[in-house]
């Protein structure tokens, strides 16, 4: 009887542990892996969360790095590759989405720096114009690869040429991690701040 009780208690604890673990690896039905491999380097999940616009879920974002980071500056300074994944939660027109990203960059970067980013912004605008619409479940990957630059993937395909400038990568990541992020709760979630 006692053995059965211990087995049941153990099974219940295991089940509850698995349930708790599953809860931390899924956000609104989007599975969040605890690691990702970019350019042959295994990265660890730094944090993940949801971008809301009013009451609507727009996308789930997750950030992978070689070591734990707590700020935009630490992200840029961290060695090795980095990855941000955006998984769409609703249908989004790519053109307006690209404009929102540009506005997010403007909100977090001085005007003098923005003028240097114009070639990259034009290139990014072309990428979003070419994609038309992002559907629920589709992903955008933003991979920083040392020696190559920022590589953008949409629907599993590389989009255009890499953005070689580290300044452009930092300006883009400031949308989520800068002083005026698109969503403060998402910024905290990506930085692993509870």
C-alpha positions as CSV (number, residue, x, y, z in Angstrom):
1,X,0.0,0.0,0.0
2,X,2.8,2.4,1.0
3,X,4.7,1.6,-2.2
4,X,1.6,2.3,-4.3
5,X,1.1,5.6,-2.5
6,X,4.8,6.6,-3.2
7,X,4.5,5.6,-6.9
8,X,1.3,7.6,-7.3
9,X,2.8,10.6,-5.5
10,X,5.9,10.3,-7.7
11,X,3.8,10.0,-10.9
12,X,1.7,13.0,-9.8
13,X,4.9,15.1,-9.1
14,X,6.3,14.1,-12.5
15,X,3.1,15.0,-14.2
16,X,2.9,18.3,-12.5
17,X,6.6,19.0,-13.3
18,X,6.0,18.1,-16.9
19,X,2.9,20.4,-17.0
20,X,4.8,23.3,-15.5
21,X,7.7,22.7,-17.9
22,X,5.2,22.6,-20.8
23,X,3.7,25.9,-19.6
24,X,7.1,27.6,-19.8
25,X,7.8,26.3,-23.3
26,X,4.5,27.4,-25.0
27,X,3.1,30.9,-25.4
28,X,-0.5,31.1,-26.8
29,X,0.1,27.8,-28.7
30,X,3.5,28.8,-30.0
31,X,6.2,26.3,-29.0
32,X,9.3,28.0,-27.6
33,X,12.5,25.9,-27.8
34,X,15.0,26.2,-25.0
35,X,17.8,26.5,-27.6
36,X,18.5,27.3,-31.3
37,X,21.5,26.7,-33.5
38,X,22.7,29.6,-35.7
39,X,25.8,29.3,-37.9
40,X,26.8,26.1,-36.1
41,X,26.6,27.7,-32.6
42,X,24.1,26.5,-30.0
43,X,22.3,29.4,-28.5
44,X,20.2,29.5,-25.3
45,X,16.8,31.0,-24.9
46,X,17.3,34.4,-23.2
47,X,13.5,35.2,-23.0
48,X,10.2,35.1,-24.9
49,X,6.9,37.0,-24.8
50,X,4.0,38.3,-26.7
51,X,3.6,41.6,-28.6
52,X,0.1,43.0,-27.9
53,X,-1.5,45.9,-29.8
54,X,-4.3,46.9,-27.5
55,X,-6.2,43.7,-26.7
56,X,-4.9,41.9,-29.8
57,X,-2.0,39.4,-29.9
58,X,0.3,40.4,-32.8
59,X,3.2,38.0,-32.5
60,X,5.2,35.9,-30.1
61,X,8.9,36.8,-30.0
62,X,11.8,34.8,-28.6
63,X,15.5,35.8,-28.2
64,X,18.4,33.4,-28.3
65,X,22.0,34.3,-27.3
66,X,25.3,32.7,-26.4
67,X,25.1,34.0,-22.9
68,X,22.4,35.7,-20.7
69,X,21.9,39.3,-21.6
70,X,20.0,42.0,-19.6
71,X,20.0,45.0,-22.0
72,X,20.3,46.1,-25.6
73,X,24.0,47.0,-25.0
74,X,24.7,43.5,-23.6
75,X,23.0,41.9,-26.6
76,X,25.1,43.9,-29.1
77,X,28.3,43.2,-27.1
78,X,27.6,39.5,-26.6
79,X,29.9,37.2,-28.7
80,X,28.8,35.0,-31.4
81,X,25.5,34.7,-33.3
82,X,22.1,35.8,-32.0
83,X,18.5,35.1,-33.1
84,X,15.2,36.8,-32.7
85,X,12.1,34.8,-33.9
86,X,8.8,36.5,-34.5
87,X,5.8,34.1,-34.9
88,X,2.7,35.8,-36.2
89,X,-0.5,35.4,-34.1
90,X,-2.7,37.1,-36.7
91,X,-2.8,38.1,-40.3
92,X,-0.6,41.1,-40.8
93,X,0.0,43.1,-44.0
94,X,3.8,43.2,-44.5
95,X,4.1,46.8,-45.8
96,X,2.4,48.4,-42.7
97,X,4.3,46.0,-40.4
98,X,7.6,47.1,-42.0
99,X,6.6,50.8,-41.5
100,X,5.9,50.0,-37.8
101,X,9.4,48.5,-37.5
102,X,10.9,51.7,-39.1
103,X,8.9,53.9,-36.6
104,X,10.2,51.7,-33.7
105,X,13.7,52.3,-34.9
106,X,13.1,56.1,-35.2
107,X,11.6,56.1,-31.6
108,X,14.8,54.5,-30.2
109,X,17.6,56.1,-32.2
110,X,18.8,59.8,-32.5
111,X,17.9,61.5,-35.8
112,X,21.6,61.8,-36.7
113,X,22.0,58.0,-36.5
114,X,18.8,57.4,-38.4
115,X,20.2,59.2,-41.5
116,X,23.1,56.6,-41.6
117,X,20.5,53.8,-41.5
118,X,18.5,54.9,-44.6
119,X,20.1,52.4,-47.0
120,X,19.3,49.5,-44.6
121,X,15.8,50.9,-44.1
122,X,15.2,51.0,-47.8
123,X,16.4,47.4,-48.1
124,X,14.2,46.3,-45.3
125,X,11.2,48.1,-46.9
126,X,11.8,46.0,-50.1
127,X,11.8,42.8,-48.1
128,X,8.5,43.6,-46.4
129,X,6.9,44.9,-49.7
130,X,7.8,41.6,-51.4
131,X,6.1,39.5,-48.8
132,X,2.7,41.2,-48.9
133,X,1.0,39.4,-46.0
134,X,2.2,37.3,-43.0
135,X,-0.3,34.7,-41.8
136,X,-0.8,33.3,-38.3
137,X,1.9,30.8,-37.6
138,X,4.4,32.2,-40.1
139,X,7.8,33.2,-38.7
140,X,10.4,35.9,-39.3
141,X,13.9,35.1,-38.1
142,X,16.4,37.9,-37.5
143,X,19.8,36.2,-37.2
144,X,23.0,38.1,-36.4
145,X,26.0,36.1,-37.7
146,X,29.5,37.5,-37.1
147,X,31.3,38.2,-40.3
148,X,28.1,38.0,-42.3
149,X,25.7,40.5,-40.6
150,X,22.0,40.4,-40.1
151,X,20.2,37.7,-42.1
152,X,16.4,37.9,-42.3
153,X,14.4,34.8,-43.0
154,X,10.6,34.9,-43.8
155,X,8.7,31.6,-44.3
156,X,12.0,29.7,-44.1
157,X,13.6,31.6,-46.9
158,X,16.5,34.2,-46.8
159,X,15.2,37.6,-47.7
160,X,17.6,39.7,-49.7
161,X,21.3,40.3,-48.9
162,X,22.6,40.4,-45.3
163,X,22.7,43.8,-43.5
164,X,26.4,44.0,-42.7
165,X,26.3,47.0,-40.4
166,X,26.3,46.3,-36.7
167,X,24.7,49.7,-36.2
168,X,21.7,48.6,-38.2
169,X,21.3,45.4,-36.2
170,X,21.5,47.5,-32.9
171,X,18.9,50.0,-34.2
172,X,16.6,47.2,-35.3
173,X,16.9,45.3,-32.0
174,X,16.2,48.6,-30.2
175,X,12.6,48.3,-31.4
176,X,12.2,45.6,-28.7
177,X,15.0,46.3,-26.3
178,X,15.6,50.1,-26.5
179,X,14.5,52.9,-24.2
180,X,11.1,53.3,-26.0
181,X,10.3,49.6,-26.8
182,X,7.2,48.6,-28.9
183,X,5.9,46.8,-25.8
184,X,7.5,47.2,-22.3
185,X,6.1,43.9,-21.1
186,X,7.6,42.1,-24.1
187,X,11.0,43.9,-23.5
188,X,11.0,42.5,-19.9
189,X,10.0,39.0,-21.2
190,X,12.8,39.0,-23.8
191,X,15.3,40.0,-21.2
192,X,14.0,37.3,-18.8
193,X,12.9,39.9,-16.3
194,X,9.9,38.5,-14.4
